């Protein structure tokens, strides 16, 4: 594998020049390892997988599909949680028009804007 390819740079970045990598290199390595983990690509088998282009392409495609499925599931879970959580404050400033309870004075001011007639 050529030395400028990303899998090789990630695999051997800790060993360059026989010393610890700089902080920026460590952060880059951690972010790449996190991305590999999110895509279900084993970091310890990176060199072996990347040595065969066809196998590497298959692993990347499968990993990207797994990432997309997980991303979609997490997005749906966040959306469902957001839609089910209704935080109606028990006390706070009250609208004198519709008797709605707001969480803060700022919120009350924003809410009062909804009672103004729209200018068309």
C-alpha positions as CSV (number, residue, x, y, z in Angstrom):
1,X,0.0,0.0,0.0
2,X,1.3,3.5,-0.8
3,X,2.4,5.5,2.2
4,X,0.1,8.4,1.4
5,X,-3.2,6.4,1.6
6,X,-5.4,7.2,4.5
7,X,-5.7,3.6,6.0
8,X,-1.9,3.3,6.2
9,X,-1.5,6.8,7.6
10,X,-4.0,6.0,10.4
11,X,-2.4,2.6,11.1
12,X,1.1,3.9,11.4
13,X,0.6,7.5,12.6
14,X,1.6,6.5,16.2
15,X,4.9,5.0,15.0
16,X,6.2,7.9,12.9
17,X,9.7,9.0,13.8
18,X,9.7,6.8,16.9
19,X,8.0,9.4,19.0
20,X,4.5,10.4,20.1
21,X,2.5,12.2,17.5
22,X,1.7,15.8,18.0
23,X,-1.6,16.7,19.6
24,X,-3.2,17.6,16.2
25,X,-2.2,14.2,14.9
26,X,-3.6,12.5,18.0
27,X,-6.9,14.3,17.5
28,X,-7.0,13.4,13.9
29,X,-6.3,9.7,14.7
30,X,-9.0,9.7,17.4
31,X,-11.6,11.1,15.0
32,X,-10.7,8.6,12.3
33,X,-10.9,5.7,14.8
34,X,-14.3,7.0,15.9
35,X,-15.4,7.1,12.3
36,X,-14.2,3.6,11.7
37,X,-16.0,2.4,14.8
38,X,-19.2,4.1,13.7
39,X,-18.9,2.3,10.4
40,X,-18.2,-1.1,12.0
41,X,-14.7,-1.3,10.5
42,X,-12.3,-3.0,13.0
43,X,-9.3,-0.7,13.4
44,X,-7.0,-3.6,14.4
45,X,-7.6,-5.2,11.0
46,X,-7.3,-2.0,8.9
47,X,-4.1,-2.9,7.2
48,X,-5.2,-6.4,6.3
49,X,-8.5,-5.1,4.9
50,X,-7.0,-2.3,3.0
51,X,-4.4,-4.4,1.3
52,X,-7.1,-5.9,-0.9
53,X,-8.9,-3.2,-2.8
54,X,-12.0,-5.2,-3.6
55,X,-12.4,-6.4,0.0
56,X,-11.7,-2.9,1.3
57,X,-14.4,-1.5,-1.1
58,X,-16.9,-4.1,0.2
59,X,-16.0,-3.4,3.9
60,X,-16.4,0.4,3.2
61,X,-19.7,-0.1,1.5
62,X,-21.1,-2.3,4.2
63,X,-19.7,0.0,6.9
64,X,-21.3,3.0,5.2
65,X,-24.7,1.2,5.0
66,X,-24.5,0.3,8.7
67,X,-23.6,3.9,9.6
68,X,-26.6,5.2,7.6
69,X,-29.0,2.7,9.2
70,X,-27.7,3.6,12.7
71,X,-27.8,7.3,11.9
72,X,-31.4,7.1,10.7
73,X,-32.4,5.0,13.8
74,X,-30.8,7.5,16.2
75,X,-32.4,10.4,14.3
76,X,-35.8,8.8,14.6
77,X,-35.3,8.1,18.3
78,X,-34.3,11.7,18.9
79,X,-37.3,12.9,17.0
80,X,-39.7,10.6,18.9
81,X,-38.2,11.7,22.2
82,X,-38.5,15.4,21.2
83,X,-42.1,14.9,20.1
84,X,-43.2,13.1,23.3
85,X,-41.5,15.4,25.7
86,X,-43.8,18.3,26.5
87,X,-42.4,20.6,29.1
88,X,-45.3,22.8,30.1
89,X,-44.1,24.9,33.0
90,X,-46.2,24.6,36.2
91,X,-45.6,28.2,37.1
92,X,-44.4,31.4,35.5
93,X,-45.7,34.5,33.8
94,X,-49.2,34.1,32.5
95,X,-50.6,35.5,29.3
96,X,-53.5,37.9,30.1
97,X,-55.2,37.1,26.7
98,X,-55.3,33.3,26.6
99,X,-54.1,32.4,30.1
100,X,-51.1,30.4,28.8
101,X,-48.3,29.9,31.3
102,X,-44.8,30.7,29.9
103,X,-41.5,29.7,31.2
104,X,-40.0,33.2,31.3
105,X,-40.8,36.8,30.8
106,X,-38.9,36.6,27.5
107,X,-41.1,33.7,26.5
108,X,-44.2,35.6,27.4
109,X,-43.1,38.6,25.3
110,X,-42.5,36.2,22.3
111,X,-45.9,34.6,22.9
112,X,-47.7,37.9,23.0
113,X,-46.5,38.5,19.5
114,X,-48.8,35.7,18.4
115,X,-51.8,37.7,19.5
116,X,-51.0,40.7,17.3
117,X,-52.9,40.9,14.0
118,X,-50.8,40.1,11.0
119,X,-50.0,42.8,8.6
120,X,-50.6,41.7,5.0
